[in-house]
Amino acid sequence: MIPVWILSAVAVLHSKNPLRLYPSDTVAVLIQAFSRKGTILKTSNIVRFGAAAAAIVAIVTGASAASAGAAWTYTGATGPSHWATIDPANYATCADGTAQSPINIVKTKNKDLKNIGFNYVTGEAGVFNNGHTVEAEPLTAPATTSSILLDGTTYSFLQFHFHAPSEHEINGMHYPVEFHFVNKSTDGKLAVVGVFIKRGTTENLAWKPFIDSMLNATATPEDTKVELDWAKMLPANKTTLRYNGSLTTPGCSEGVKWNVLTTPVALSDAQINTILEAYSGNNRPVQPLHGRTVYLDSTPKK
């Protein structure tokens, strides 16, 4: 039996934005999120933790697993080793794919790679909790023109989100956090820029607006707006490790161009701890390389 207060929360969430769909989650994740972050106290703030409540939207609104995919998590019976079996129609590639991500990067091949052209424009961003991570996406018109140029193709910037610890490993070692800047071409192809986060000694001001807002984020980007200078959130050295891979969440679609920056961004202990308070353990384990080559840019200045 779903408590009335949860149903009320979902009703408000759905009435605010009935067309936005979010990944469904199990009741266990719902309980965990509410116990970790606090209790809804009043109707005006009833969707404070809307991403957790969004797990019930599928029940309330009659959405089917076929349209959004089955509920998945990072642990237990709905964790990564079971993704393919809990929804074979949508998630089979998570087990059957031969170019899956993330990977453990050990051996690389030097190659003269043309640097990624970053055209990330400062602007208003919406911060939201999707039930598995916290994301930020451009909201204002100028920000929607943010893009990267990779191998002659322009990819529009869609959003970034994080995994903790890092999904990619370097010689078997994790960073505390990894952010994924997701970009999409006009023909629907994805290019993701991976940014490792390391512990530093001072607060990173470029990341401050996002981190300060993430614990209060709802499931709706328009509820939590901040100004972000996306370009300043990247490291100065943009040398990359590149390989062909997949999404790291169900349905694990392949054909993703991965560009993992070799230089991490430093955040303060307090900033990293805030990220980990939001989510920790939301990383897919590394996947077999299956003969793929990881290229290291041998000409970082061009």
Rosetta silent file (secondary structure, phi, psi, omega in degrees, C-alpha in Angstrom):
SEQUENCE: MIPVWILSAVAVLHSKNPLRLYPSDTVAVLIQAFSRKGTILKTSNIVRFGAAAAAIVAIVTGASAASAGAAWTYTGATGPSHWATIDPANYATCADGTAQSPINIVKTKNKDLKNIGFNYVTGEAGVFNNGHTVEAEPLTAPATTSSILLDGTTYSFLQFHFHAPSEHEINGMHYPVEFHFVNKSTDGKLAVVGVFIKRGTTENLAWKPFIDSMLNATATPEDTKVELDWAKMLPANKTTLRYNGSLTTPGCSEGVKWNVLTTPVALSDAQINTILEAYSGNNRPVQPLHGRTVYLDSTPKK
SCORE:     score description
SCORE:     0.000 S_00000001
   1 L     0.000  123.293  179.662    0.000    0.000    0.000 S_00000001
   2 L   -82.442  125.595 -179.365    1.492    3.327   -1.040 S_00000001
   3 L   -56.160  146.511 -178.764    1.099    5.969    1.689 S_00000001
   4 H   -59.414  -36.548 -176.739   -1.315    8.792    0.866 S_00000001
   5 H   -67.388  -30.491  176.336    1.392   11.413    1.395 S_00000001
   6 H   -71.442  -42.990  178.241    3.552    9.815   -1.284 S_00000001
   7 H   -61.295  -38.023  178.118    0.641    9.679   -3.716 S_00000001
   8 H   -63.600  -41.258  179.135   -0.061   13.343   -2.980 S_00000001
   9 H   -61.905  -43.434 -179.730    3.545   14.185   -3.707 S_00000001
  10 H   -66.106  -38.565  179.622    3.406   12.352   -7.012 S_00000001
  11 H   -60.166  -43.668  178.481    0.130   14.044   -7.953 S_00000001
  12 H   -64.686  -45.104  179.621    1.706   17.454   -7.478 S_00000001
  13 H   -58.193  -46.550 -176.947    4.819   16.394   -9.397 S_00000001
  14 H   -67.744  -36.753 -179.556    2.766   15.044  -12.285 S_00000001
  15 H   -69.309  -27.737 -179.713    0.499   18.100  -12.427 S_00000001
  16 H   -72.663  -33.750 -176.063    3.545   20.383  -12.619 S_00000001
  17 L  -156.075   77.024 -172.416    5.000   18.620  -15.630 S_00000001
  18 L   -69.431  -16.791 -175.884    2.892   15.721  -16.958 S_00000001
  19 L   -93.208  -14.191 -177.658    4.953   15.209  -20.108 S_00000001
  20 L   -83.832  127.447  179.081    8.395   14.765  -18.517 S_00000001
  21 L  -108.815  142.564  179.108    9.322   11.123  -17.930 S_00000001
  22 L  -126.882  156.453  177.847   12.037    9.950  -15.556 S_00000001
  23 L   -58.588  136.583  178.145   13.607    6.537  -14.989 S_00000001
  24 L   -78.829  154.656 -179.483   11.488    4.467  -12.632 S_00000001
  25 L  -132.769  167.372  177.283   12.983    3.145   -9.393 S_00000001
  26 L   -80.164  161.961  177.513   12.091    0.554   -6.805 S_00000001
  27 H   -61.221  -30.192  178.540   10.263    1.369   -3.577 S_00000001
  28 H   -61.281  -41.491  178.192   13.536    0.562   -1.795 S_00000001
  29 H   -66.926  -39.681  177.201   15.242    3.423   -3.589 S_00000001
  30 H   -57.080  -49.252 -178.791   12.290    5.684   -2.756 S_00000001
  31 H   -63.163  -42.912 -179.688   12.573    4.856    0.944 S_00000001
  32 H   -60.942  -44.387 -177.527   16.343    5.276    0.893 S_00000001
  33 H   -65.196  -42.517 -178.280   16.151    8.672   -0.775 S_00000001
  34 H   -70.591  -36.585 -179.665   13.529   10.016    1.604 S_00000001
  35 H   -70.928  -31.111 -179.391   15.278    8.705    4.711 S_00000001
  36 H   -77.041  -39.769 -169.341   18.588   10.166    3.553 S_00000001
  37 H  -100.071  -16.832  179.506   17.379   13.587    2.471 S_00000001
  38 L   127.024 -176.064 -176.262   14.492   14.346    4.827 S_00000001
  39 L  -114.499  140.642  174.303   10.711   14.331    4.936 S_00000001
  40 L   -66.022  129.670 -172.185    8.264   16.292    2.840 S_00000001
  41 L  -108.385  -31.020 -176.541    6.689   18.779    5.219 S_00000001
  42 L  -151.066  159.794 -175.064    4.174   20.826    3.280 S_00000001
  43 H   -59.761  -37.874 -177.719    2.373   20.890   -0.033 S_00000001
  44 H   -65.023  -18.601 -179.460    4.317   23.890   -1.339 S_00000001
  45 H  -122.861   24.828 -169.076    7.521   21.856   -0.949 S_00000001
  46 L   -71.241  -15.648  178.656    6.015   18.461   -1.557 S_00000001
  47 L  -108.438   27.220  179.362    8.256   17.667   -4.505 S_00000001
  48 L   -53.874  -38.468  177.734   11.501   18.606   -2.758 S_00000001
  49 L  -117.276   52.758 -173.689   12.685   15.113   -3.456 S_00000001
  50 H   -62.744  -25.625 -179.389   10.607   14.597   -6.557 S_00000001
  51 H   -64.378  -36.917  176.559   13.090   12.293   -8.244 S_00000001
  52 H   -69.917  -43.859  179.212   12.410    9.649   -5.643 S_00000001
  53 H   -64.341  -28.393 -179.742    8.664   10.238   -5.845 S_00000001
  54 H   -61.187  -18.351  177.003    8.894   10.004   -9.629 S_00000001
  55 H   -62.113  -26.779 -177.797    9.477    6.296   -9.136 S_00000001
  56 H   -92.673   -9.778 -178.491    5.768    6.016   -8.327 S_00000001
  57 H   -56.440  -38.485 -179.545    4.609    8.145  -11.268 S_00000001
  58 H   -60.859  -34.401  179.199    4.510    5.045  -13.452 S_00000001
  59 H   -73.233  -45.903 -175.526    2.056    3.456  -11.020 S_00000001
  60 H   -67.838  -40.805 -174.034   -0.121    6.538  -10.629 S_00000001
  61 H   -95.246   -7.078  177.814   -0.247    7.481  -14.296 S_00000001
  62 L    82.220   16.600  177.442   -0.291    3.976  -15.724 S_00000001
  63 L   -65.780  143.586 -176.519    3.001    4.266  -17.566 S_00000001
  64 L  -102.635  158.637  177.278    4.278    0.866  -18.670 S_00000001
  65 H   -63.250  -28.060 -177.978    7.726   -0.691  -18.434 S_00000001
  66 H   -65.563  -30.823 -176.534    7.668   -1.066  -22.196 S_00000001
  67 H   -85.928  -30.443 -175.049    7.652    2.694  -22.691 S_00000001
  68 H  -119.277   -7.691 -175.856   10.223    3.664  -20.078 S_00000001
  69 L    88.137  152.787 -177.799   12.083    0.457  -19.324 S_00000001
  70 L   -70.126  158.004  177.078   11.924   -1.601  -16.150 S_00000001
  71 L   -61.136  136.045  178.973   13.061   -0.255  -12.793 S_00000001
  72 L  -139.626  156.676  179.486   16.793   -0.644  -12.283 S_00000001
  73 L  -139.697 -166.013  177.371   19.310    0.161   -9.579 S_00000001
  74 L  -110.780    6.360 -178.787   22.990   -0.339   -8.824 S_00000001
  75 L  -141.896  160.474  170.603   22.583   -3.094   -6.241 S_00000001
  76 H    64.743 -147.657 -172.500   20.856   -6.409   -5.634 S_00000001
  77 H   -68.838  -15.039  177.432   18.328   -8.060   -7.914 S_00000001
  78 H  -115.399   18.029 -179.961   17.974   -4.970  -10.113 S_00000001
  79 L   -81.086 -179.144 -172.303   21.691   -4.127  -10.172 S_00000001
  80 H   -52.725  -38.041 -178.170   24.082   -4.111  -13.171 S_00000001
  81 H   -71.610  -10.479 -179.231   24.547   -7.877  -13.390 S_00000001
  82 H  -114.503    0.300 -175.441   20.766   -8.260  -13.755 S_00000001
  83 H   -54.248  -44.122 -175.965   19.932   -5.342  -16.054 S_00000001
  84 H   -67.231  -31.851 -175.630   19.588   -7.527  -19.144 S_00000001
  85 H   -86.437  -24.842  179.954   17.322  -10.055  -17.455 S_00000001
  86 H   -75.795  -19.330  177.780   14.935   -7.640  -15.731 S_00000001
  87 L  -154.433   74.316 -176.900   13.976   -6.152  -19.103 S_00000001
  88 H   -57.461  -32.177 -177.400   15.278   -8.238  -22.034 S_00000001
  89 H   -66.909  -33.028 -175.704   13.325   -6.221  -24.590 S_00000001
  90 H  -109.224  -25.662 -170.377   15.050   -2.972  -23.679 S_00000001
  91 H  -115.601   11.152 -174.982   18.232   -3.921  -21.817 S_00000001
  92 L   -57.781  -34.457 -177.947   19.608   -6.984  -23.639 S_00000001
  93 H   -61.948  -24.465  179.085   22.597   -5.008  -24.949 S_00000001
  94 H   -59.654  -27.230  178.702   23.802   -4.564  -21.356 S_00000001
  95 H  -106.662  -35.340 -173.374   24.788   -8.252  -21.477 S_00000001
  96 H   -90.636  -14.752 -176.024   25.118   -8.998  -25.198 S_00000001
  97 L   -65.762  152.775 -179.764   26.986   -5.889  -26.311 S_00000001
  98 L  -114.396    3.445  178.293   30.614   -6.100  -27.387 S_00000001
  99 L  -137.286   60.200 -173.995   31.512   -2.408  -27.022 S_00000001
 100 L   -92.089  157.186  177.591   30.282   -1.609  -23.541 S_00000001
 101 L  -126.910  154.034    3.664   31.281    1.151  -21.131 S_00000001
 102 L   -83.269  178.921  178.204   32.865    1.920  -18.763 S_00000001
 103 L  -135.458  162.675  170.933   36.254    0.238  -19.106 S_00000001
 104 E   -90.126  115.198 -176.770   39.493   -0.075  -17.189 S_00000001
 105 E   -89.419  109.209 -177.821   42.009    1.976  -19.178 S_00000001
 106 L  -117.899  -55.381 -177.242   45.388    0.271  -18.969 S_00000001
 107 L  -107.895  130.899  179.387   46.946    0.085  -22.404 S_00000001
 108 L  -127.529  161.899  176.433   46.675    2.980  -24.864 S_00000001
 109 E  -120.483  125.283  178.772   47.925    3.737  -28.353 S_00000001
 110 E   -67.054  139.097  179.357   49.322    7.173  -29.158 S_00000001
 111 E  -152.287  142.299  177.072   47.601    8.904  -32.041 S_00000001
 112 L   -75.381   96.780 -177.299   47.632   12.398  -33.513 S_00000001
 113 L  -105.622  134.070  175.472   44.091   13.415  -32.600 S_00000001
 114 L   -70.255  131.395 -177.259   42.626   16.785  -33.424 S_00000001
 115 L   -57.794  146.462  173.575   41.612   18.485  -30.197 S_00000001
 116 L   -66.018  134.457  174.620   37.930   18.664  -29.331 S_00000001
 117 E   -91.883  111.804 -179.589   36.548   22.118  -30.018 S_00000001
 118 E   -94.327  124.644  174.602   34.549   23.200  -26.986 S_00000001
 119 E  -124.867   63.586  179.529   31.899   25.861  -27.503 S_00000001
 120 L   -91.749  121.842 -172.684   30.225   25.782  -24.115 S_00000001
 121 L  -101.391  131.749  176.926   28.277   29.003  -23.493 S_00000001
 122 L   -60.831  138.111  179.196   27.630   30.424  -20.024 S_00000001
 123 E  -179.366 -177.778 -179.189   23.939   30.492  -19.181 S_00000001
 124 E   -73.556  136.976 -179.646   21.073   29.432  -16.972 S_00000001
 125 E  -126.626  149.211  174.017   20.943   25.749  -16.113 S_00000001
 126 E  -103.183  126.635  179.695   18.321   23.543  -14.550 S_00000001
 127 E  -101.811  130.292 -178.200   19.535   21.154  -11.863 S_00000001
 128 E  -148.499  156.352 -178.393   17.436   18.045  -11.287 S_00000001
 129 E  -105.686  117.515 -175.731   17.487   14.648   -9.621 S_00000001
 130 L   -97.317    8.475  178.724   16.495   11.798  -11.929 S_00000001
 131 L    95.796  -13.821  177.245   16.478    9.083   -9.283 S_00000001
 132 L  -126.005  -21.916 -179.926   19.924    7.742  -10.174 S_00000001
 133 L  -163.732  177.264  173.575   22.074   10.875  -10.230 S_00000001
 134 E  -110.018  131.800 -177.008   21.843   14.672  -10.255 S_00000001
 135 E  -116.673  164.110  168.198   21.996   16.377  -13.646 S_00000001
 136 E  -136.025  136.470 -179.906   22.269   19.907  -14.997 S_00000001
 137 E  -134.361  148.629  177.907   21.008   20.963  -18.414 S_00000001
 138 E   -63.231  140.588  178.874   21.028   24.294  -20.299 S_00000001
 139 L  -114.906  -43.899 -174.927   17.769   26.241  -20.034 S_00000001
 140 L   -77.890  156.322 -175.710   18.281   29.661  -21.625 S_00000001
 141 L   -55.142  -47.011  179.300   18.377   30.167  -25.391 S_00000001
 142 H   -61.057  -36.226 -177.396   22.100   31.067  -25.631 S_00000001
 143 H   -67.017  -28.313 -178.641   23.063   28.032  -23.565 S_00000001
 144 H   -69.696  -10.764  176.985   21.258   25.694  -25.938 S_00000001
 145 H   -87.582   -1.991  177.610   23.828   26.617  -28.584 S_00000001
 146 L   -59.250  140.631 -176.155   26.604   25.027  -26.491 S_00000001
 147 E  -162.067  170.886  169.048   28.350   22.320  -28.463 S_00000001
 148 E  -125.787  155.465  173.836   31.564   20.467  -29.193 S_00000001
 149 E  -113.967  115.816 -176.257   33.273   19.832  -32.514 S_00000001
 150 E  -130.422  119.764  178.859   34.661   16.305  -32.720 S_00000001
 151 L    51.997   39.478  176.262   36.183   14.765  -35.850 S_00000001
 152 L    83.733   -1.056 -179.523   34.396   17.325  -38.016 S_00000001
 153 E  -112.481  136.830  177.083   30.957   16.742  -36.481 S_00000001
 154 E   -91.446  131.139  177.565   29.125   19.193  -34.232 S_00000001
 155 E  -120.057  123.247  178.566   27.436   17.745  -31.170 S_00000001
 156 E   -75.839  139.622 -179.975   25.029   19.898  -29.166 S_00000001
 157 E   -75.597  127.739 -178.310   25.501   19.858  -25.415 S_00000001
 158 E  -101.765  -50.935 -174.552   22.564   18.199  -23.628 S_00000001
 159 E  -174.566  165.602  165.452   23.472   17.792  -19.960 S_00000001
 160 E  -126.860  156.978  177.788   25.999   16.567  -17.466 S_00000001
 161 E  -150.754  175.307 -175.871   25.595   14.129  -14.585 S_00000001
 162 E  -131.550  161.295  172.435   27.866   12.244  -12.218 S_00000001
 163 E  -133.141  139.734 -178.632   28.813    8.799  -10.964 S_00000001
 164 L  -137.891  122.065   -2.446   30.557    8.097   -7.680 S_00000001
 165 L   -70.649 -175.461 -178.057   33.058    6.550   -7.620 S_00000001
 166 L   -58.343  147.358  176.563   34.238    7.047  -11.187 S_00000001
 167 L   -79.893  -46.750  174.874   32.938    4.559  -13.717 S_00000001
 168 L   -74.346  144.319  175.055   36.106    4.496  -15.775 S_00000001
 169 E  -112.821  149.303  173.497   39.188    3.155  -14.069 S_00000001
 170 E  -115.423  111.366 -176.140   42.801    4.084  -14.790 S_00000001
 171 L    52.375   41.464  175.774   45.054    1.077  -14.207 S_00000001
 172 L    80.885    4.384 -177.118   42.407   -0.380  -11.931 S_00000001
 173 E  -109.820  140.489  176.622   42.039    2.757   -9.814 S_00000001
 174 L   -95.826  150.854  162.149   38.912    4.887   -9.330 S_00000001
 175 L   -90.413  161.278 -179.252   38.622    8.632   -8.864 S_00000001
 176 L   -59.647  -36.289 -175.755   36.098    9.737   -6.205 S_00000001
 177 E  -146.797  152.331  172.658   33.689   11.090   -8.838 S_00000001
 178 E  -136.807  128.897  175.657   33.319   11.203  -12.624 S_00000001
 179 E  -101.381  144.339  177.278   31.119   13.645  -14.534 S_00000001
 180 E  -116.762  116.791  174.679   29.772   12.911  -17.997 S_00000001
 181 E   -93.048  110.494 -171.755   29.139   15.835  -20.353 S_00000001
 182 E   -97.275  129.340 -177.243   26.681   14.402  -22.886 S_00000001
 183 E  -130.255  146.868 -174.103   26.554   15.813  -26.424 S_00000001
 184 E  -135.708  135.341  178.983   24.375   14.808  -29.383 S_00000001
 185 L   -84.631  169.669 -178.718   24.687   15.327  -33.149 S_00000001
 186 L   -65.519  -23.025  178.179   21.827   16.173  -35.470 S_00000001
 187 L   -94.715   13.386  172.423   21.711   12.537  -36.613 S_00000001
 188 L    88.518    5.022  179.199   21.305   11.296  -33.045 S_00000001
 189 L   -80.605  148.138 -177.929   24.861   10.153  -32.353 S_00000001
 190 E  -109.695  140.736  171.719   26.300   10.688  -28.878 S_00000001
 191 E  -130.601  120.646 -176.206   29.719   11.940  -27.838 S_00000001
 192 E  -111.887  133.822  175.229   30.420   11.961  -24.104 S_00000001
 193 E  -103.871  118.432  179.376   33.238   13.833  -22.399 S_00000001
 194 E   -93.686  131.598 -179.175   34.303   12.187  -19.162 S_00000001
 195 E  -124.344  116.365  176.881   35.777   14.407  -16.437 S_00000001
 196 E   -78.204  147.320  176.619   37.432   12.882  -13.386 S_00000001
 197 E  -114.658  130.552  176.089   37.164   14.672  -10.042 S_00000001
 198 E  -120.543  163.688  179.759   39.995   14.621   -7.511 S_00000001
 199 E   -79.887  128.738  178.001   40.289   16.041   -4.006 S_00000001
 200 L  -117.663 -174.011 -176.094   41.832   19.505   -3.833 S_00000001
 201 L  -102.053  -14.805 -177.281   42.623   21.985   -1.089 S_00000001
 202 L  -130.333  159.364  178.219   40.333   24.858   -2.065 S_00000001
 203 L   -68.419  135.937  177.505   36.735   25.342   -3.127 S_00000001
 204 L   -90.813  108.431 -173.550   36.220   25.294   -6.896 S_00000001
 205 L   -68.266  -30.137  179.548   34.132   28.397   -7.601 S_00000001
 206 L   -64.399  -32.825 -178.472   33.125   27.313  -11.108 S_00000001
 207 L   -90.407  -11.105 -172.895   31.426   24.228   -9.652 S_00000001
 208 H   -57.189  -47.322 -177.934   29.970   25.974   -6.598 S_00000001
 209 H   -58.366  -41.541  179.620   26.516   26.933   -8.026 S_00000001
 210 H   -67.467  -49.957 -175.280   25.794   23.366   -9.109 S_00000001
 211 H   -65.232  -38.426 -179.662   27.081   21.683   -5.963 S_00000001
 212 H   -66.746  -20.269 -176.117   25.340   24.124   -3.639 S_00000001
 213 H  -102.239  -13.155 -166.386   21.994   23.392   -5.311 S_00000001
 214 H   -68.812  -32.639 -177.700   22.150   19.664   -5.884 S_00000001
 215 L   -72.862  -19.121  178.785   20.813   18.412   -2.539 S_00000001
 216 L  -101.311    4.913 -176.689   17.636   20.475   -2.939 S_00000001
 217 L   -68.568  139.532  173.506   17.032   19.526   -6.565 S_00000001
 218 L   -96.310 -166.752  177.649   13.652   18.080   -7.507 S_00000001
 219 L   -83.540   -3.493 -175.562   12.815   16.005  -10.556 S_00000001
 220 L  -113.311  118.182 -177.887   12.052   19.155  -12.559 S_00000001
 221 H   -56.006  -35.890 -176.541   14.948   21.242  -13.971 S_00000001
 222 H   -68.774  -14.060  179.817   12.903   24.450  -13.905 S_00000001
 223 H   -76.198  -26.998 -175.644   12.538   24.186  -10.107 S_00000001
 224 L  -130.727   99.297 -175.951   16.263   24.710   -9.446 S_00000001
 225 E  -109.273  134.391  177.536   17.938   27.264  -11.690 S_00000001
 226 E  -139.212  160.262  175.449   21.581   28.330  -11.467 S_00000001
 227 E   -95.720  123.780 -178.595   24.033   30.198  -13.686 S_00000001
 228 E  -124.331  134.088  169.786   26.826   27.932  -14.933 S_00000001
 229 L   -97.514   89.920 -172.821   29.967   28.682  -16.891 S_00000001
 230 H   -56.683  -39.769 -176.121   30.232   25.226  -18.413 S_00000001
 231 H   -63.294  -38.204 -178.852   33.623   25.906  -19.995 S_00000001
 232 H   -73.585  -10.346  178.394   35.236   26.850  -16.670 S_00000001
 233 H   -83.238   -7.604  178.957   34.076   23.567  -15.194 S_00000001
 234 L   -95.162  156.454  175.805   36.498   21.730  -17.482 S_00000001
 235 L   -71.219  157.456  179.033   40.254   21.360  -16.872 S_00000001
 236 L   -66.274  -40.794  178.459   42.639   23.643  -18.776 S_00000001
 237 L   -85.023  116.297 -175.030   44.437   20.650  -20.281 S_00000001
 238 L  -110.462   31.261  172.310   41.972   18.894  -22.555 S_00000001
 239 L   -62.488  139.032 -173.156   44.092   15.956  -23.683 S_00000001
 240 E  -123.591  155.866  163.773   41.813   12.963  -24.158 S_00000001
 241 E  -105.940  128.745 -174.095   41.644    9.208  -24.111 S_00000001
 242 E  -126.999  140.721  175.544   39.222    8.093  -26.828 S_00000001
 243 E  -160.379  166.310  177.956   37.421    4.875  -27.618 S_00000001
 244 E   -95.365  128.288 -176.097   34.105    3.607  -28.932 S_00000001
 245 E  -146.923 -140.932 -172.227   31.696    2.469  -26.250 S_00000001
 246 E  -144.250  174.282  165.625   28.174    2.663  -24.897 S_00000001
 247 L   -65.551  151.604 -179.104   25.876    4.332  -22.449 S_00000001
 248 L  -100.600    7.808  176.099   26.659    3.181  -18.919 S_00000001
 249 L  -127.336  157.594  179.060   23.000    2.911  -17.901 S_00000001
 250 L   -54.906  141.354   -2.324   20.170    0.756  -19.319 S_00000001
 251 L   -83.932   23.290  169.182   19.673    0.092  -22.190 S_00000001
 252 L    60.840   34.876 -177.465   23.479    0.371  -22.630 S_00000001
 253 L   -58.345  136.377 -179.045   23.189    1.497  -26.279 S_00000001
 254 E   -92.113  178.618 -177.495   26.451    1.270  -28.214 S_00000001
 255 E    90.374   15.363  179.668   27.913    3.658  -30.774 S_00000001
 256 E   -90.546  130.890  175.963   28.902    6.279  -28.189 S_00000001
 257 E   -86.912  112.804 -178.636   32.140    8.199  -28.806 S_00000001
 258 E   -96.025  134.429 -179.950   33.934    8.386  -25.470 S_00000001
 259 E  -133.994   96.333 -175.924   36.415   11.160  -24.748 S_00000001
 260 E   -96.075  117.702 -179.704   37.884   10.847  -21.262 S_00000001
 261 E   -69.241  134.850 -176.469   39.947   13.855  -20.225 S_00000001
 262 L   -77.158  -21.288 -178.283   43.330   12.836  -18.815 S_00000001
 263 L  -101.139  121.225  179.348   43.499   15.786  -16.399 S_00000001
 264 L   -77.285  161.475  173.478   41.093   15.697  -13.439 S_00000001
 265 E   -97.288  136.589  179.776   39.287   18.684  -11.954 S_00000001
 266 E   -94.005  128.584  172.169   40.025   19.446   -8.294 S_00000001
 267 E  -121.051  156.986  179.123   37.166   20.077   -5.874 S_00000001
 268 L   -70.526  163.076  176.090   37.396   20.660   -2.146 S_00000001
 269 H   -56.591  -42.854 -179.132   36.679   17.879    0.335 S_00000001
 270 H   -62.613  -40.416  179.986   33.438   19.609    1.289 S_00000001
 271 H   -66.233  -43.953  178.676   32.308   19.809   -2.331 S_00000001
 272 H   -64.895  -39.451  178.887   33.064   16.150   -2.983 S_00000001
 273 H   -63.741  -33.944  176.403   31.316   15.156    0.234 S_00000001
 274 H   -65.433  -42.456  177.138   28.202   17.032   -0.906 S_00000001
 275 H   -59.659  -45.413 -178.062   28.238   15.093   -4.173 S_00000001
 276 H   -68.917  -25.743  175.999   28.590   11.821   -2.274 S_00000001
 277 H   -68.610  -33.657  178.202   25.732   12.815    0.024 S_00000001
 278 H   -69.934  -53.145  178.723   23.492   13.062   -3.020 S_00000001
 279 L  -151.807  140.665  173.595   24.555    9.711   -4.496 S_00000001
 280 L  -146.060  139.566 -177.111   27.325    7.214   -3.899 S_00000001
 281 L    85.458   16.763  179.078   27.734    3.792   -5.454 S_00000001
 282 L   -98.330   49.497 -179.941   25.928    4.757   -8.663 S_00000001
 283 L  -121.681  133.047  174.083   28.668    3.420  -10.922 S_00000001
 284 L   -76.113  139.506  176.565   28.442    0.540  -13.361 S_00000001
 285 L   -63.003  157.557 -179.707   31.380   -1.909  -13.074 S_00000001
 286 L   -65.473  150.786 -175.019   33.973   -1.895  -15.860 S_00000001
 287 L  -112.829  159.528 -179.889   33.200   -3.982  -18.933 S_00000001
 288 L   -60.839  145.077 -179.190   35.368   -6.214  -21.163 S_00000001
 289 L   -74.926  -33.110  179.769   37.422   -4.409  -23.786 S_00000001
 290 L    52.382   44.382  172.877   36.753   -7.033  -26.478 S_00000001
 291 L    79.458    2.370  179.369   39.763   -5.985  -28.565 S_00000001
 292 L   -70.198  152.127  177.505   38.933   -2.284  -28.705 S_00000001
 293 L  -103.483  134.723  173.418   41.761    0.244  -28.882 S_00000001
 294 L  -102.791  121.038 -176.608   41.959    3.216  -26.541 S_00000001
 295 E   -97.325  136.196  175.436   43.744    6.127  -28.197 S_00000001
 296 E  -108.432  125.734 -179.449   45.781    8.703  -26.289 S_00000001
 297 E   -60.362  119.551 -177.975   46.177   12.081  -27.969 S_00000001
 298 L   -93.000   -4.438  179.941   49.885   12.422  -28.819 S_00000001
 299 L  -130.786   74.212 -172.241   49.543   16.085  -29.873 S_00000001
 300 L   -65.125  -15.405 -176.657   47.740   17.811  -26.995 S_00000001
 301 L   -98.333    6.443  179.105   48.306   21.341  -28.360 S_00000001
 302 L  -145.945    0.000    0.000   46.624   20.885  -31.704 S_00000001
